[in-house]
Amino acid sequence: MMTGRLPRSPAFAALDRAATERILILDGAMGTQIQQLRLAEDDYTGAGSGHACRHHSNHPQQGNNDLLVLTQPEAVEEIHYRYAMAGADIVETNTFSATTIAQADYGMQGAVHDLNVEGARIVRRALDRATAQDGRPRFVAGAIGPTNRTASISPDVNNPGYRAVSFDDLRIAYLQQAQGLIEGGADILLIETIFDTLNAKAAIFACIQAMEAHGQALPLMISGTITDASGRTLSGQTPTAFWHSVRHARPWSVGLNCALGASAMRPHLAELAGVAETNICAYPNAGLPNAFGQYDEGPTDTAVQVAEFAREGLVNVVGGCCGTTPDHIRAIAEAVAQYSPRKVPEYA
């Protein structure tokens, strides 16, 4: 990692040790679990509960899942706990959209610091509960999503040179997020669902700045998303090109998530595994959504396909993305347990 002059965090060595012993398990989807709670506007804002949000906005908050770490912390903690007990070694914070850029849609830019700090603390509480039961160490991954803007592509078809966000806008937003996650106790920083590598580069820069301010290097996980059958990210890169664009950061892992089910992801994952000199992480959707936007692929079907990644020696970390549940994660963990992790080539 570019922060090589910094001392590595204690979690770094523990994560390295665990990754040599077995294929590690990442958790599954948060949105799937939150939808099952059937929360209304008052639930999102915390009105009438003991967790009324101290941040105010004139915008409706229903659908702002990140806000639930402040207004429904027990419910969010229980989801994290269920994933931990299903076999997850690495559990993500509920902070996918906890940047000032993404929260602007809800008028909640002022809540961003609290969202990230509390998001990490909630996962830590859940994992400590799980570890107290079975003694297994687990790791908090601070989830950093792509935002709802792209630095590489114009949103205006009539003005291809226009950009809705700049690199520095992104860097500043990501830095605030990363600092909050580290303050809350994140063991790992996970830049995920990358559709625009320029956005990811801003996030990498910000994460390095946050680590330098913290005085310790944390493991950095980077995960892109292949958006269609072309085998490219939205900004046009193949998996190989994507790797070479982020290789300078020397991430602890690189991988793919979202957009595709496991079977459709496999060739792109194999390409990435063939070039990347670091751990490979894969967390596909539970198949592709049906006409109603729901995911029909059951835990066993997903696990069988993910186990093929492991059998072929492609992966070091596996989990689930959209549509997956604790049952999916339990099935995946059981299915890959018999396989050894991919042998990681050394950086040249």
Sequence and secondary structure as in RCSB ss.txt:
>XXXX:A:sequence
MMTGRLPRSPAFAALDRAATERILILDGAMGTQIQQLRLAEDDYTGAGSGHACRHHSNHPQQGNNDLLVLTQPEA
VEEIHYRYAMAGADIVETNTFSATTIAQADYGMQGAVHDLNVEGARIVRRALDRATAQDGRPRFVAGAIGPTNRT
ASISPDVNNPGYRAVSFDDLRIAYLQQAQGLIEGGADILLIETIFDTLNAKAAIFACIQAMEAHGQALPLMISGT
ITDASGRTLSGQTPTAFWHSVRHARPWSVGLNCALGASAMRPHLAELAGVAETNICAYPNAGLPNAFGQYDEGPT
DTAVQVAEFAREGLVNVVGGCCGTTPDHIRAIAEAVAQYSPRKVPEYA
>XXXX:A:secstr
 TTTTS B HHHHHHHHHHHHS EEB   SHHHHHTT   HHHHHTTTSTT  SS  SS  TT GGGHHHHSHHH
HHHHHHHHHHTT SEEE S TT SHHHHGGGT GGGHHHHHHHHHHHHHHHHHHHHHHH    EEEEEE   S  
SSS S TT TT  SS HHHHHHHHHHHHHHHHHHT SEEEEEEES HHHHHHHHHHHHHHHHHHTSB  EEEEE 
  STT   TTS  HHHHHHHHGGG  SEEEEEEEEEHHHHHHHHHHHHHH SSEEEEEEESS B TTS B   HH
HHHHHHHHHHHTT  SEE   TT  HHHHHHHHHHHTTS         
